[in-house]
């Protein structure tokens, strides 16, 4: 598949091939051998090759540079000193303005260039006089959002360097009058200046309550899906907790399995001895404290049902629960927000400077969810996705999830060992693809399993755990074809 340009080939031969149906004429002087595709599809597929041919010195600038080099609603903004006219192609308008290529500009596809972040800031401070429906430059609100996003992506130190580079470029381009606005916008992102009106993201950073805009948008979308929750066989509307007060072993198994998920692994007998004596084993004191800290929370009828009704209450609850779970690991700063960014593999969680702001903006969706199970799943994901602590985030997230269910008189959700990989996979799918349905089905089975178990008689409980494969290592289970079964199902 290729595009052919009349300037590089025999124009008569190209015209003849088009008449004979061997080529198609896409635009003036541009032909393609992709006969089944539309003109718009050909231009989209070969965008950079076409632009580089027509405007070889092009620099992608202004709004297009700010959105990562993409066209904005079908318009690609470029600067050139060799071409002055716009190009109207099928599905793409290349809007050309006069402007030089700078040494700071970055190499792009097909030998083109894109403006550096510093130049992007300078260029977008120009007032757009374009009459089309898409302004050439960002609005002040959009530019504030862009600066806030840069602050999140590159950090304070590099943001300070970006400001200095932008002021140098402003001088190079002869627009030093933009320097005060550069100082204002970057200063607001650094928290040293008041934010100008318009950008909520930038105002939040200036006030020390910066938040992750992309995560907040994702939280809203997931809450939208959960707000339409409809009960099904896989995820019932309600699974009431045992009202008789029985089930004394449930707290032990909840703590045991929740720690097992995170790699704090003891035999059942070792874990029972830790809980019964209240003493961690001397050879593994920190791991033992993890079990005890989790158990103390989930065995306390009042504490395990405590839910927040404001973002400040949410902060206090999260900190206190993390402090209890990690009491045996002072080097991990129990009960304190993370001081460095954390990640799982290549997936990064919310920036450590944006924890409170992101939690607060995500928390507003809790009250939109009427079904307790929907609130439980949402709050679990909110805490897990922000990952506010150095360690203990998964355990805290599951405690928060079960608090919503306990508060509503519903059965809690226990994730047994055999279901660990399915649970973690559903979490990854939710984070990366917004797959709420898979996550609901995965936790829905664990919820139904927990409700169907008998927790009041230890021998019966242990027998059911074995018969439902609950204690089988999840990787071994996958290799042998075993999965979590409901009691009485097989």
C-alpha positions as CSV (number, residue, x, y, z in Angstrom):
1,X,0.0,0.0,0.0
2,X,1.5,3.3,-1.0
3,X,0.8,6.9,-2.1
4,X,2.4,8.3,-5.2
5,X,3.0,12.0,-5.9
6,X,2.9,13.5,-9.3
7,X,6.0,15.6,-8.7
8,X,8.0,12.4,-8.2
9,X,6.4,10.3,-11.0
10,X,5.3,10.7,-14.6
11,X,2.0,12.7,-14.2
12,X,0.6,11.3,-17.5
13,X,1.3,7.7,-16.4
14,X,-0.4,8.3,-13.1
15,X,-3.5,9.8,-14.8
16,X,-3.7,6.8,-17.2
17,X,-3.4,4.3,-14.3
18,X,-6.2,6.2,-12.5
19,X,-8.5,6.1,-15.6
20,X,-7.8,2.3,-16.0
21,X,-8.6,1.7,-12.3
22,X,-5.1,0.6,-11.3
23,X,-4.7,3.7,-9.1
24,X,-7.1,6.2,-7.5
25,X,-6.7,9.9,-7.4
26,X,-6.9,11.0,-3.8
27,X,-6.3,14.7,-4.2
28,X,-4.5,17.0,-6.6
29,X,-1.2,15.4,-7.4
30,X,-1.7,12.5,-4.9
31,X,-2.5,8.9,-6.0
32,X,-2.8,5.6,-4.2
33,X,-3.0,1.9,-5.0
34,X,-5.4,1.3,-2.1
35,X,-8.5,0.8,-4.3
36,X,-10.8,-0.5,-1.6
37,X,-10.2,2.3,0.9
38,X,-11.9,5.7,0.9
39,X,-9.9,8.9,0.2
40,X,-10.3,9.8,3.8
41,X,-8.8,6.5,5.0
42,X,-5.9,6.8,2.6
43,X,-5.1,10.3,3.9
44,X,-5.4,9.2,7.5
45,X,-3.1,6.2,6.9
46,X,-0.4,8.2,5.1
47,X,-0.9,11.5,6.9
48,X,2.7,12.2,7.7
49,X,4.1,11.1,4.4
50,X,1.7,13.4,2.6
51,X,2.3,16.4,4.9
52,X,6.1,15.9,4.6
53,X,5.8,15.9,0.8
54,X,3.7,19.0,0.7
55,X,5.3,21.0,3.5
56,X,8.8,19.5,4.0
57,X,9.8,22.0,6.6
58,X,6.6,21.7,8.6
59,X,6.6,21.9,12.4
60,X,3.5,20.6,14.2
61,X,2.5,23.5,16.5
62,X,-0.2,25.2,18.5
63,X,-3.2,23.1,19.4
64,X,-2.0,20.1,17.5
65,X,1.3,20.0,19.4
66,X,-0.6,20.3,22.7
67,X,-2.7,17.2,22.0
68,X,0.2,15.1,21.1
69,X,0.6,15.8,17.4
70,X,-2.9,14.8,16.3
71,X,-5.3,16.7,14.2
72,X,-7.9,18.6,16.2
73,X,-11.4,17.8,14.8
74,X,-9.8,17.2,11.4
75,X,-7.4,20.1,11.4
76,X,-3.7,19.8,11.7
77,X,-1.9,23.0,12.7
78,X,1.7,23.4,11.3
79,X,4.2,26.2,10.9
80,X,6.3,26.6,7.8
81,X,8.6,29.2,6.2
82,X,8.3,27.6,2.7
83,X,4.5,27.3,2.3
84,X,1.8,29.9,3.1
85,X,-1.4,28.3,1.9
86,X,-3.6,25.8,3.7
87,X,-4.1,22.3,2.2
88,X,-7.6,20.9,2.1
89,X,-7.3,17.1,1.8
90,X,-10.0,14.5,2.2
91,X,-10.7,14.3,5.9
92,X,-7.9,16.6,6.8
93,X,-7.3,20.3,6.7
94,X,-3.6,21.3,7.1
95,X,-3.7,24.8,8.5
96,X,-0.3,26.5,7.8
97,X,1.0,29.6,9.4
98,X,4.4,31.3,9.1
99,X,6.9,30.2,11.7
100,X,10.5,28.9,11.9
101,X,11.8,25.6,13.0
102,X,13.7,26.0,16.3
103,X,16.6,24.0,17.6
104,X,14.5,22.8,20.5
105,X,11.8,21.3,18.2
106,X,11.6,17.5,18.3
107,X,11.9,15.1,15.4
108,X,8.6,13.6,14.3
109,X,7.5,11.1,11.6
110,X,8.8,11.3,8.0
111,X,11.4,14.0,8.9
112,X,8.8,16.4,10.2
113,X,9.2,18.2,13.6
114,X,6.9,18.9,16.5
115,X,7.3,21.8,18.9
116,X,8.9,21.1,22.2
117,X,6.7,21.3,25.3
118,X,8.3,24.7,26.1
119,X,7.5,26.1,22.7
120,X,4.0,24.6,22.8
121,X,3.4,26.6,25.9
122,X,4.7,29.8,24.3
123,X,2.8,29.3,21.0
124,X,-0.5,28.6,22.7
125,X,-0.3,31.9,24.6
126,X,-1.1,33.6,21.3
127,X,-4.7,34.6,20.8
128,X,-6.2,32.5,18.0
129,X,-7.7,34.6,15.2
130,X,-8.7,31.6,13.1
131,X,-12.3,31.8,11.9
132,X,-12.8,28.1,11.7
133,X,-14.7,26.1,14.3
134,X,-11.4,24.8,15.8
135,X,-9.3,27.6,17.3
136,X,-5.6,27.4,16.4
137,X,-4.5,27.7,20.0
138,X,-5.8,26.4,23.3
139,X,-8.2,28.5,25.3
140,X,-6.8,29.8,28.6
141,X,-8.8,27.2,30.5
142,X,-7.5,24.4,28.2
143,X,-3.9,25.8,28.5
144,X,-4.2,25.7,32.3
145,X,-5.3,22.1,32.1
146,X,-2.4,21.4,29.8
147,X,0.1,22.9,32.2
148,X,-1.4,21.0,35.1
149,X,-1.1,17.8,33.1
150,X,2.6,18.6,32.4
151,X,3.2,19.1,36.1
152,X,1.7,15.6,36.8
153,X,3.7,14.0,34.0
154,X,7.2,15.5,34.4
155,X,7.3,16.6,38.1
156,X,8.3,19.9,39.8
157,X,11.9,20.0,38.9
158,X,11.4,19.5,35.2
159,X,8.4,21.8,35.2
160,X,10.7,24.5,36.5
161,X,13.1,23.9,33.7
162,X,10.3,24.0,31.2
163,X,9.4,27.5,32.4
164,X,13.0,28.7,31.9
165,X,13.1,27.1,28.4
166,X,9.8,28.7,27.5
167,X,11.0,32.2,28.5
168,X,14.1,31.7,26.3
169,X,12.0,30.6,23.4
170,X,9.7,33.6,23.9
171,X,12.7,35.8,23.5
172,X,13.9,33.9,20.5
173,X,10.5,34.3,18.8
174,X,10.2,37.9,19.7
175,X,7.2,37.5,22.0
176,X,8.7,38.4,25.4
177,X,5.4,40.0,26.4
178,X,4.2,36.4,27.1
179,X,6.8,35.8,29.8
180,X,4.5,37.1,32.7
181,X,1.8,34.5,31.7
182,X,4.4,31.8,31.5
183,X,5.5,32.6,35.1
184,X,1.8,32.8,36.2
185,X,0.8,29.4,34.7
186,X,3.9,27.5,35.8
187,X,3.9,29.1,39.2
188,X,0.3,28.1,39.8
189,X,1.2,24.5,38.9
190,X,4.1,24.6,41.3
191,X,1.9,26.1,44.0
192,X,3.8,29.4,44.3
193,X,1.3,31.6,42.4
194,X,-2.5,31.9,42.4
195,X,-4.1,30.3,39.4
196,X,-5.8,32.4,36.8
197,X,-9.5,31.7,36.3
198,X,-10.7,29.0,34.1
199,X,-8.8,25.7,34.7
200,X,-10.1,23.7,37.7
201,X,-7.1,21.4,37.4
202,X,-4.6,24.2,37.7
203,X,-6.5,25.9,40.5
204,X,-6.5,22.7,42.4
205,X,-2.7,22.4,42.0
206,X,-2.2,26.0,43.1
207,X,-4.2,25.3,46.2
208,X,-2.2,22.2,47.0
209,X,-5.1,19.9,46.0
210,X,-3.9,18.9,42.6
211,X,-5.6,15.8,41.1
212,X,-5.0,13.3,38.2
213,X,-7.5,14.5,35.6
214,X,-7.4,11.3,33.6
215,X,-8.1,9.2,36.6
216,X,-10.9,11.5,37.7
217,X,-12.5,11.2,34.3
218,X,-12.1,7.4,34.5
219,X,-13.7,7.3,37.9
220,X,-16.7,9.2,36.5
221,X,-17.1,6.8,33.6
222,X,-16.9,3.8,35.9
223,X,-19.4,5.3,38.3
224,X,-21.7,5.9,35.3
225,X,-21.6,2.2,34.5
226,X,-22.1,1.2,38.2
227,X,-25.0,3.6,38.6
228,X,-27.0,1.6,36.1
229,X,-26.4,-1.6,38.1
230,X,-29.0,-4.2,37.5
231,X,-29.1,-7.4,39.5
232,X,-28.4,-10.7,37.8
233,X,-27.7,-14.3,38.7
234,X,-23.9,-13.5,38.6
235,X,-24.2,-10.3,40.8
236,X,-27.4,-10.3,43.0
237,X,-29.0,-7.2,44.3
238,X,-28.5,-8.2,47.9
239,X,-26.8,-11.0,49.9
240,X,-27.7,-10.1,53.5
241,X,-25.2,-10.9,56.3
242,X,-25.9,-13.6,58.8
243,X,-28.2,-11.8,61.3
244,X,-27.7,-14.4,64.1
245,X,-24.2,-13.2,64.9
246,X,-22.7,-16.5,63.8
247,X,-19.7,-16.6,61.6
248,X,-16.9,-15.9,64.0
249,X,-14.3,-17.4,61.8
250,X,-15.1,-15.2,58.8
251,X,-12.9,-12.4,60.1
252,X,-9.9,-14.8,60.4
253,X,-10.4,-16.0,56.8
254,X,-10.9,-12.5,55.5
255,X,-7.6,-11.4,57.0
256,X,-5.8,-14.6,56.0
257,X,-6.8,-14.5,52.3
258,X,-6.4,-10.7,52.0
259,X,-2.8,-11.0,53.1
260,X,-2.2,-14.1,51.0
261,X,-3.1,-12.0,47.9
262,X,-0.3,-9.6,48.8
263,X,2.3,-12.3,49.3
264,X,2.2,-12.5,53.1
265,X,1.8,-16.3,53.2
266,X,1.5,-18.5,56.3
267,X,0.1,-21.9,56.6
268,X,-3.4,-21.9,58.0
269,X,-2.2,-23.3,61.3
270,X,0.5,-20.6,61.6
271,X,-2.0,-17.9,61.0
272,X,-4.4,-19.3,63.5
273,X,-1.7,-19.4,66.1
274,X,-0.8,-15.7,65.4
275,X,-4.4,-14.6,65.8
276,X,-5.1,-16.8,68.9
277,X,-2.0,-15.6,70.8
278,X,-1.9,-12.1,69.4
279,X,1.9,-12.6,68.9
280,X,3.7,-12.5,65.5
281,X,6.3,-15.3,65.1
282,X,9.8,-14.1,66.1
283,X,11.3,-15.2,62.8
284,X,8.7,-13.2,60.8
285,X,7.5,-10.3,63.0
286,X,6.5,-7.9,60.3
287,X,4.5,-10.5,58.3
288,X,2.8,-11.5,61.5
289,X,1.8,-8.0,62.3
290,X,0.2,-7.7,58.9
291,X,-2.1,-10.6,59.8
292,X,-2.9,-9.2,63.2
293,X,-3.5,-5.6,62.0
294,X,-5.9,-6.8,59.3
295,X,-7.6,-9.1,61.7
296,X,-8.1,-6.4,64.3
297,X,-9.9,-4.2,61.8
298,X,-12.2,-6.9,60.2
299,X,-13.1,-8.5,63.5
300,X,-14.2,-5.2,65.1
301,X,-18.0,-5.0,64.3
302,X,-18.0,-1.2,64.5
303,X,-14.7,-0.5,62.7
304,X,-15.3,-2.9,59.8
305,X,-18.6,-1.1,59.1
306,X,-17.3,2.4,59.3
307,X,-17.7,4.4,56.0
308,X,-16.8,8.0,55.1
309,X,-19.4,10.7,54.4
310,X,-16.8,13.4,53.4
311,X,-13.4,13.4,51.8
312,X,-11.9,14.4,55.1
313,X,-13.5,11.3,56.8
314,X,-12.2,9.2,53.9
315,X,-8.6,10.5,54.4
316,X,-8.8,9.7,58.2
317,X,-10.3,6.2,57.7
318,X,-7.7,5.3,55.1
319,X,-4.8,6.5,57.2
320,X,-6.0,4.8,60.3
321,X,-6.5,1.5,58.6
322,X,-3.2,1.6,56.8
323,X,-1.5,2.4,60.1
324,X,-3.1,-0.6,61.8
325,X,-2.3,-3.0,59.0
326,X,1.4,-1.9,58.7
327,X,2.0,-1.3,62.4
328,X,4.9,-3.8,62.2
329,X,6.6,-2.0,59.3
330,X,7.6,1.5,60.5
331,X,10.0,1.8,57.6
332,X,7.0,1.9,55.3
333,X,5.5,5.0,57.1
334,X,2.2,3.4,58.2
335,X,-0.7,5.8,58.0
336,X,1.1,8.4,55.8
337,X,0.6,9.1,52.2
338,X,3.2,7.7,49.9
339,X,6.3,9.9,49.4
340,X,7.3,8.5,46.1
341,X,5.3,7.2,43.1
342,X,4.5,3.5,43.0
343,X,3.6,1.1,40.2
344,X,2.7,-2.5,39.4
345,X,5.0,-3.7,36.6
346,X,4.9,-0.9,34.0
347,X,1.6,0.5,35.2
348,X,1.9,3.7,37.3
349,X,-0.6,4.7,40.0
350,X,-1.5,8.3,40.9
351,X,1.4,10.7,41.5
352,X,2.3,11.0,45.2
353,X,1.6,14.8,45.1
354,X,-2.0,14.2,43.8
355,X,-3.3,11.7,46.3
356,X,-5.7,13.8,48.3
357,X,-7.0,15.8,45.4
358,X,-7.6,12.6,43.3
359,X,-9.3,10.8,46.2
360,X,-11.5,13.8,46.9
361,X,-12.6,14.2,43.3
362,X,-13.2,10.5,43.0
363,X,-15.2,10.3,46.3
364,X,-17.9,12.6,45.0
365,X,-19.3,9.7,42.9
366,X,-19.9,7.5,45.9
367,X,-23.3,9.0,46.7
368,X,-24.5,8.5,43.1
369,X,-24.5,4.8,43.7
370,X,-27.6,3.4,45.4
371,X,-26.8,-0.3,45.4
372,X,-24.4,-1.3,48.3
373,X,-22.6,-3.7,46.0
374,X,-22.0,-0.9,43.4
375,X,-20.7,1.5,46.2
376,X,-18.4,-1.3,47.5
377,X,-16.9,-2.1,44.1
378,X,-16.5,1.6,43.3
379,X,-14.8,2.5,46.6
380,X,-12.5,-0.5,46.3
381,X,-11.4,0.6,42.8
382,X,-10.9,4.3,43.9
383,X,-8.5,3.3,46.7
384,X,-6.7,0.7,44.7
385,X,-6.3,2.9,41.6
386,X,-4.9,5.9,43.6
387,X,-2.7,3.5,45.6
388,X,-2.2,6.2,48.3
389,X,0.3,4.4,50.5
390,X,3.8,3.0,50.1
391,X,2.4,-0.5,50.9
392,X,-0.8,-2.1,52.1
393,X,-3.0,-0.5,49.4
394,X,-4.7,-3.7,48.4
395,X,-5.6,-4.7,51.9
396,X,-6.9,-1.2,52.7
397,X,-9.0,-1.2,49.5
398,X,-10.6,-4.5,50.4
399,X,-11.4,-3.3,53.9
400,X,-13.0,-0.2,52.4
401,X,-15.0,-2.4,50.0
402,X,-16.3,-4.6,52.8
403,X,-17.1,-1.7,55.0
404,X,-19.6,-0.5,52.5
405,X,-21.3,-3.9,52.5
406,X,-21.1,-4.3,56.3
407,X,-22.6,-0.8,56.8
408,X,-25.6,-1.9,54.6
409,X,-26.0,-5.2,56.4
410,X,-24.7,-7.2,53.4
411,X,-22.3,-10.1,53.3
412,X,-18.7,-9.1,52.9
413,X,-16.5,-10.3,49.9
414,X,-13.6,-12.6,50.6
415,X,-11.2,-13.4,47.8
416,X,-9.9,-16.9,48.4
417,X,-6.4,-18.0,47.3
418,X,-7.7,-19.9,44.2
419,X,-9.4,-16.7,42.9
420,X,-6.3,-14.5,43.3
421,X,-5.3,-14.4,39.7
422,X,-8.8,-13.9,38.4
423,X,-9.2,-11.0,40.9
424,X,-6.0,-9.3,39.9
425,X,-6.7,-9.8,36.2
426,X,-10.1,-8.2,36.6
427,X,-8.4,-5.3,38.4
428,X,-5.9,-4.8,35.6
429,X,-8.7,-4.9,33.0
430,X,-10.7,-2.3,35.0
431,X,-7.6,0.0,35.3
432,X,-6.5,-0.3,31.7
433,X,-9.7,-0.8,29.7
434,X,-12.5,0.2,32.1
435,X,-13.9,-3.3,32.0
436,X,-16.5,-2.9,34.7
437,X,-18.5,-6.0,33.7
438,X,-15.6,-8.4,34.1
439,X,-14.8,-7.0,37.5
440,X,-18.4,-7.3,38.7
441,X,-18.6,-10.9,37.6
442,X,-15.3,-11.8,39.2
443,X,-16.1,-10.2,42.5
444,X,-19.7,-11.3,42.2
445,X,-18.7,-15.0,42.3
446,X,-16.5,-14.3,45.3
447,X,-19.4,-12.6,47.0
448,X,-21.8,-15.4,46.3
449,X,-19.2,-17.9,47.5
450,X,-18.7,-15.9,50.8
451,X,-22.5,-15.8,51.4
452,X,-22.9,-19.6,50.7
453,X,-20.1,-20.7,53.1
454,X,-20.7,-21.8,56.7
455,X,-18.3,-19.8,58.9
456,X,-19.6,-20.7,62.3
457,X,-18.3,-24.3,62.6
458,X,-14.5,-24.6,62.0
459,X,-14.5,-28.2,60.9
460,X,-17.3,-27.6,58.4
461,X,-15.7,-24.4,57.2
462,X,-12.4,-26.2,56.6
463,X,-14.1,-29.0,54.7
464,X,-16.0,-26.5,52.5
465,X,-12.8,-24.5,51.8
466,X,-11.2,-27.7,50.5
467,X,-14.3,-28.8,48.5
468,X,-14.6,-25.4,46.8
469,X,-10.9,-25.3,45.9
470,X,-10.5,-22.1,48.0
471,X,-7.1,-23.0,49.4
472,X,-5.6,-24.1,46.1
473,X,-2.8,-21.8,44.8
474,X,-4.3,-19.9,41.9
475,X,-1.5,-20.7,39.4
476,X,-1.7,-24.4,40.2
477,X,-5.4,-24.2,39.8
478,X,-5.1,-22.7,36.4
479,X,-2.7,-25.4,35.3
480,X,-5.0,-28.2,36.6
481,X,-8.2,-26.6,35.4
482,X,-9.7,-26.0,38.8
483,X,-11.6,-22.9,39.8
484,X,-13.6,-21.5,42.7
485,X,-16.8,-23.5,43.2
486,X,-19.9,-22.5,45.1
487,X,-20.6,-24.7,48.2
488,X,-22.9,-27.5,47.1
489,X,-22.2,-27.0,43.4
490,X,-20.0,-29.9,42.9
